[in-house]
Amino acid sequence: MKKIIIHGGNKLHGTVNISGAKNAALPLLCATLLCGGEHRLSNIPHLRDINTVIQLLETMGAKITRSENSATLQADKVVSVEAPYDLVKTMRASVLVLGPLLSRFGKARVSLPGGCAIGARPIDLHLKGLAAMGAEITLDHGYVEATCKQLHGATIYFDTPTVGGTENLMMAATLAQGTTILENAACEPEIVDLATALSNMGACISGAGTDTITIDGVDHLVPMNHRVMSDRIEAGTFMVAAAITKGDVTVANADPEYLDAVISKLSESGATVEHTPAGIRVIGSAQIKPLQIKTSPHPGFPTDMQAQFMALLTLAQGTSIISENVFENRFMHVCELQRLGSNIRIDGKQAIVEGVDMLCGAPVMATDLRASASLILAGLAADNTTEVARIYHLDRGYERLEEKLLALGADIQRVSA
Ligand code: UD1
C-alpha cells in the first residue's frame, strides 16, 4: 500500500500542464466499439480508470496498442459482449459499453454497478432510454441483459440530467434507425467532446452541449481520429492548490470556457485569476473570503470540485455554506478534513464550514477520488506533516499528481506504507 506524505506550508509557483480528461477519455474509448477499423486517440491520460476500460475492451476482443499518451484501437472481432462484475465494480463508467454494444451487435451483458461511496448512483435512466429505443432489458444474477433486432429512434426525457446516461444513449442512437431526441440531457463539456468524435466517425448529431440533443441514425460509422479534451477538474484542482498555498500558478492547456463557475468562485474567494497566453494564472490571496457554493449540473458549479473547494474554505475568514445537490453522500472527506483541525458541520445536503486560522498535519484516509484531492490540498496548506493513505483512489483520476506538485515547489512524496 502506498501513501503520500506532505510537509505543508510551501507556496506553489510555476506552470503546470494539464492532462487529457479522464471523463472524456472513458466514453471515447467505449465508442470505439461502435465500428471496426483502426481508431486513433491522443492525449489519453495514464490513469487506473483508463487501464480498467482498456482491460475491459481487450476482454471483449479489441486490439489496443498504447504509446505515451496515444492509442490505436481496433474492435473488428468482438468475442464477448459482457462487462463483468469484477471490472464494473472498480469503475462504474464500464456501463458505457452498453449503448455501443447494443447498437452494433444487438446484445450486451453488463454487470449492475451496485453502490458507490458518494451515493446510490443508479443506471435506471440509461436502461429506460434504451428500452424506449426498442431494447429488451432483463436483470439476471446482477447483470443487465439487453437485446434488440435494431434500435430505433425515440424521444427520451431524462428525469434528471445524467452525464453517463446522455453519453450511453447518444452512442446507442448513432446507429439506430431514425431520429433520437434526448431532452433534459446533460450539457457537460465531455459530452461535446464525445459528440465531436462521433460526428467525425460519420454520426449525425446536433445540440450537444445544450439540454436537447438530436441524433439521426446512420447505416455505418468509420473509425475516429481524435484528441481528448483537457481535464477541467484537474485544472480546477491545481487552481485551488495555488489559492490554498497563497502561491502563483499558471495552468497550461486548460480551456477557461469550461471553468467559468470555478474561476468565478475562486475570484470571489479573493484569488486573482488572469487569462494569459501561457494559460490561466491564479495568484492566491493572503486572506480567503468565505463562499456559498451550490453544486449542480454543468454549467453550474461541478460536484467534482466540491471537495477541493471545501479544503480551501476551511481556511477562510468566516462561514461558508456548501450545498451538494448532485450526489446524496458526497461529504465523506469532511471527517478526514476535521482530523486536520477544520471546523465543518453537516446538515443534510449542506456543509457549514467555519474557517480556522490554520490546519495541522495528521494521518488521513482518502475515501474517493475527489476526496483524496481535497486531502492533498489541505495537506499542502497544513502545518507539519500530513500522510494520505488509500491513494489508489487518487490514481484513478489524477495523472502524476505528486510529480506535478513537486515541480511547483510542494514538499510531497509517495512512499510504500
Ligand atoms: C459523471 C462523472 C462524475 C461526475 C458526475 C456528475 C464520468 C465518468 N463521471 O458520473 O465524475 O461526478 O458525472 O457530474 O463522467 N442518476 C440517476 N439515474 C441514472 C443515472 C444517474 O438517478 O440512470 C443520478 C445519479 O445518481 C446522480 C445524478 O443522476 O445523482 C448525476 O449522475 P450522472 O450525471 O449520471 O453521473 P455519472 O455519469 O455517473
Boltz pocket constraint, residues with backbone or C-beta under 6 A from the ligand:
constraints:
  - pocket:
      binder: B
      contacts: [[A, 22], [A, 23], [A, 24], [A, 26], [A, 92], [A, 93], [A, 119], [A, 120], [A, 121], [A, 122], [A, 123], [A, 124], [A, 125], [A, 126], [A, 127], [A, 160], [A, 161], [A, 162], [A, 163], [A, 164], [A, 165], [A, 186], [A, 190], [A, 303], [A, 304], [A, 325], [A, 326], [A, 327], [A, 328]]
      max_distance: 6.0
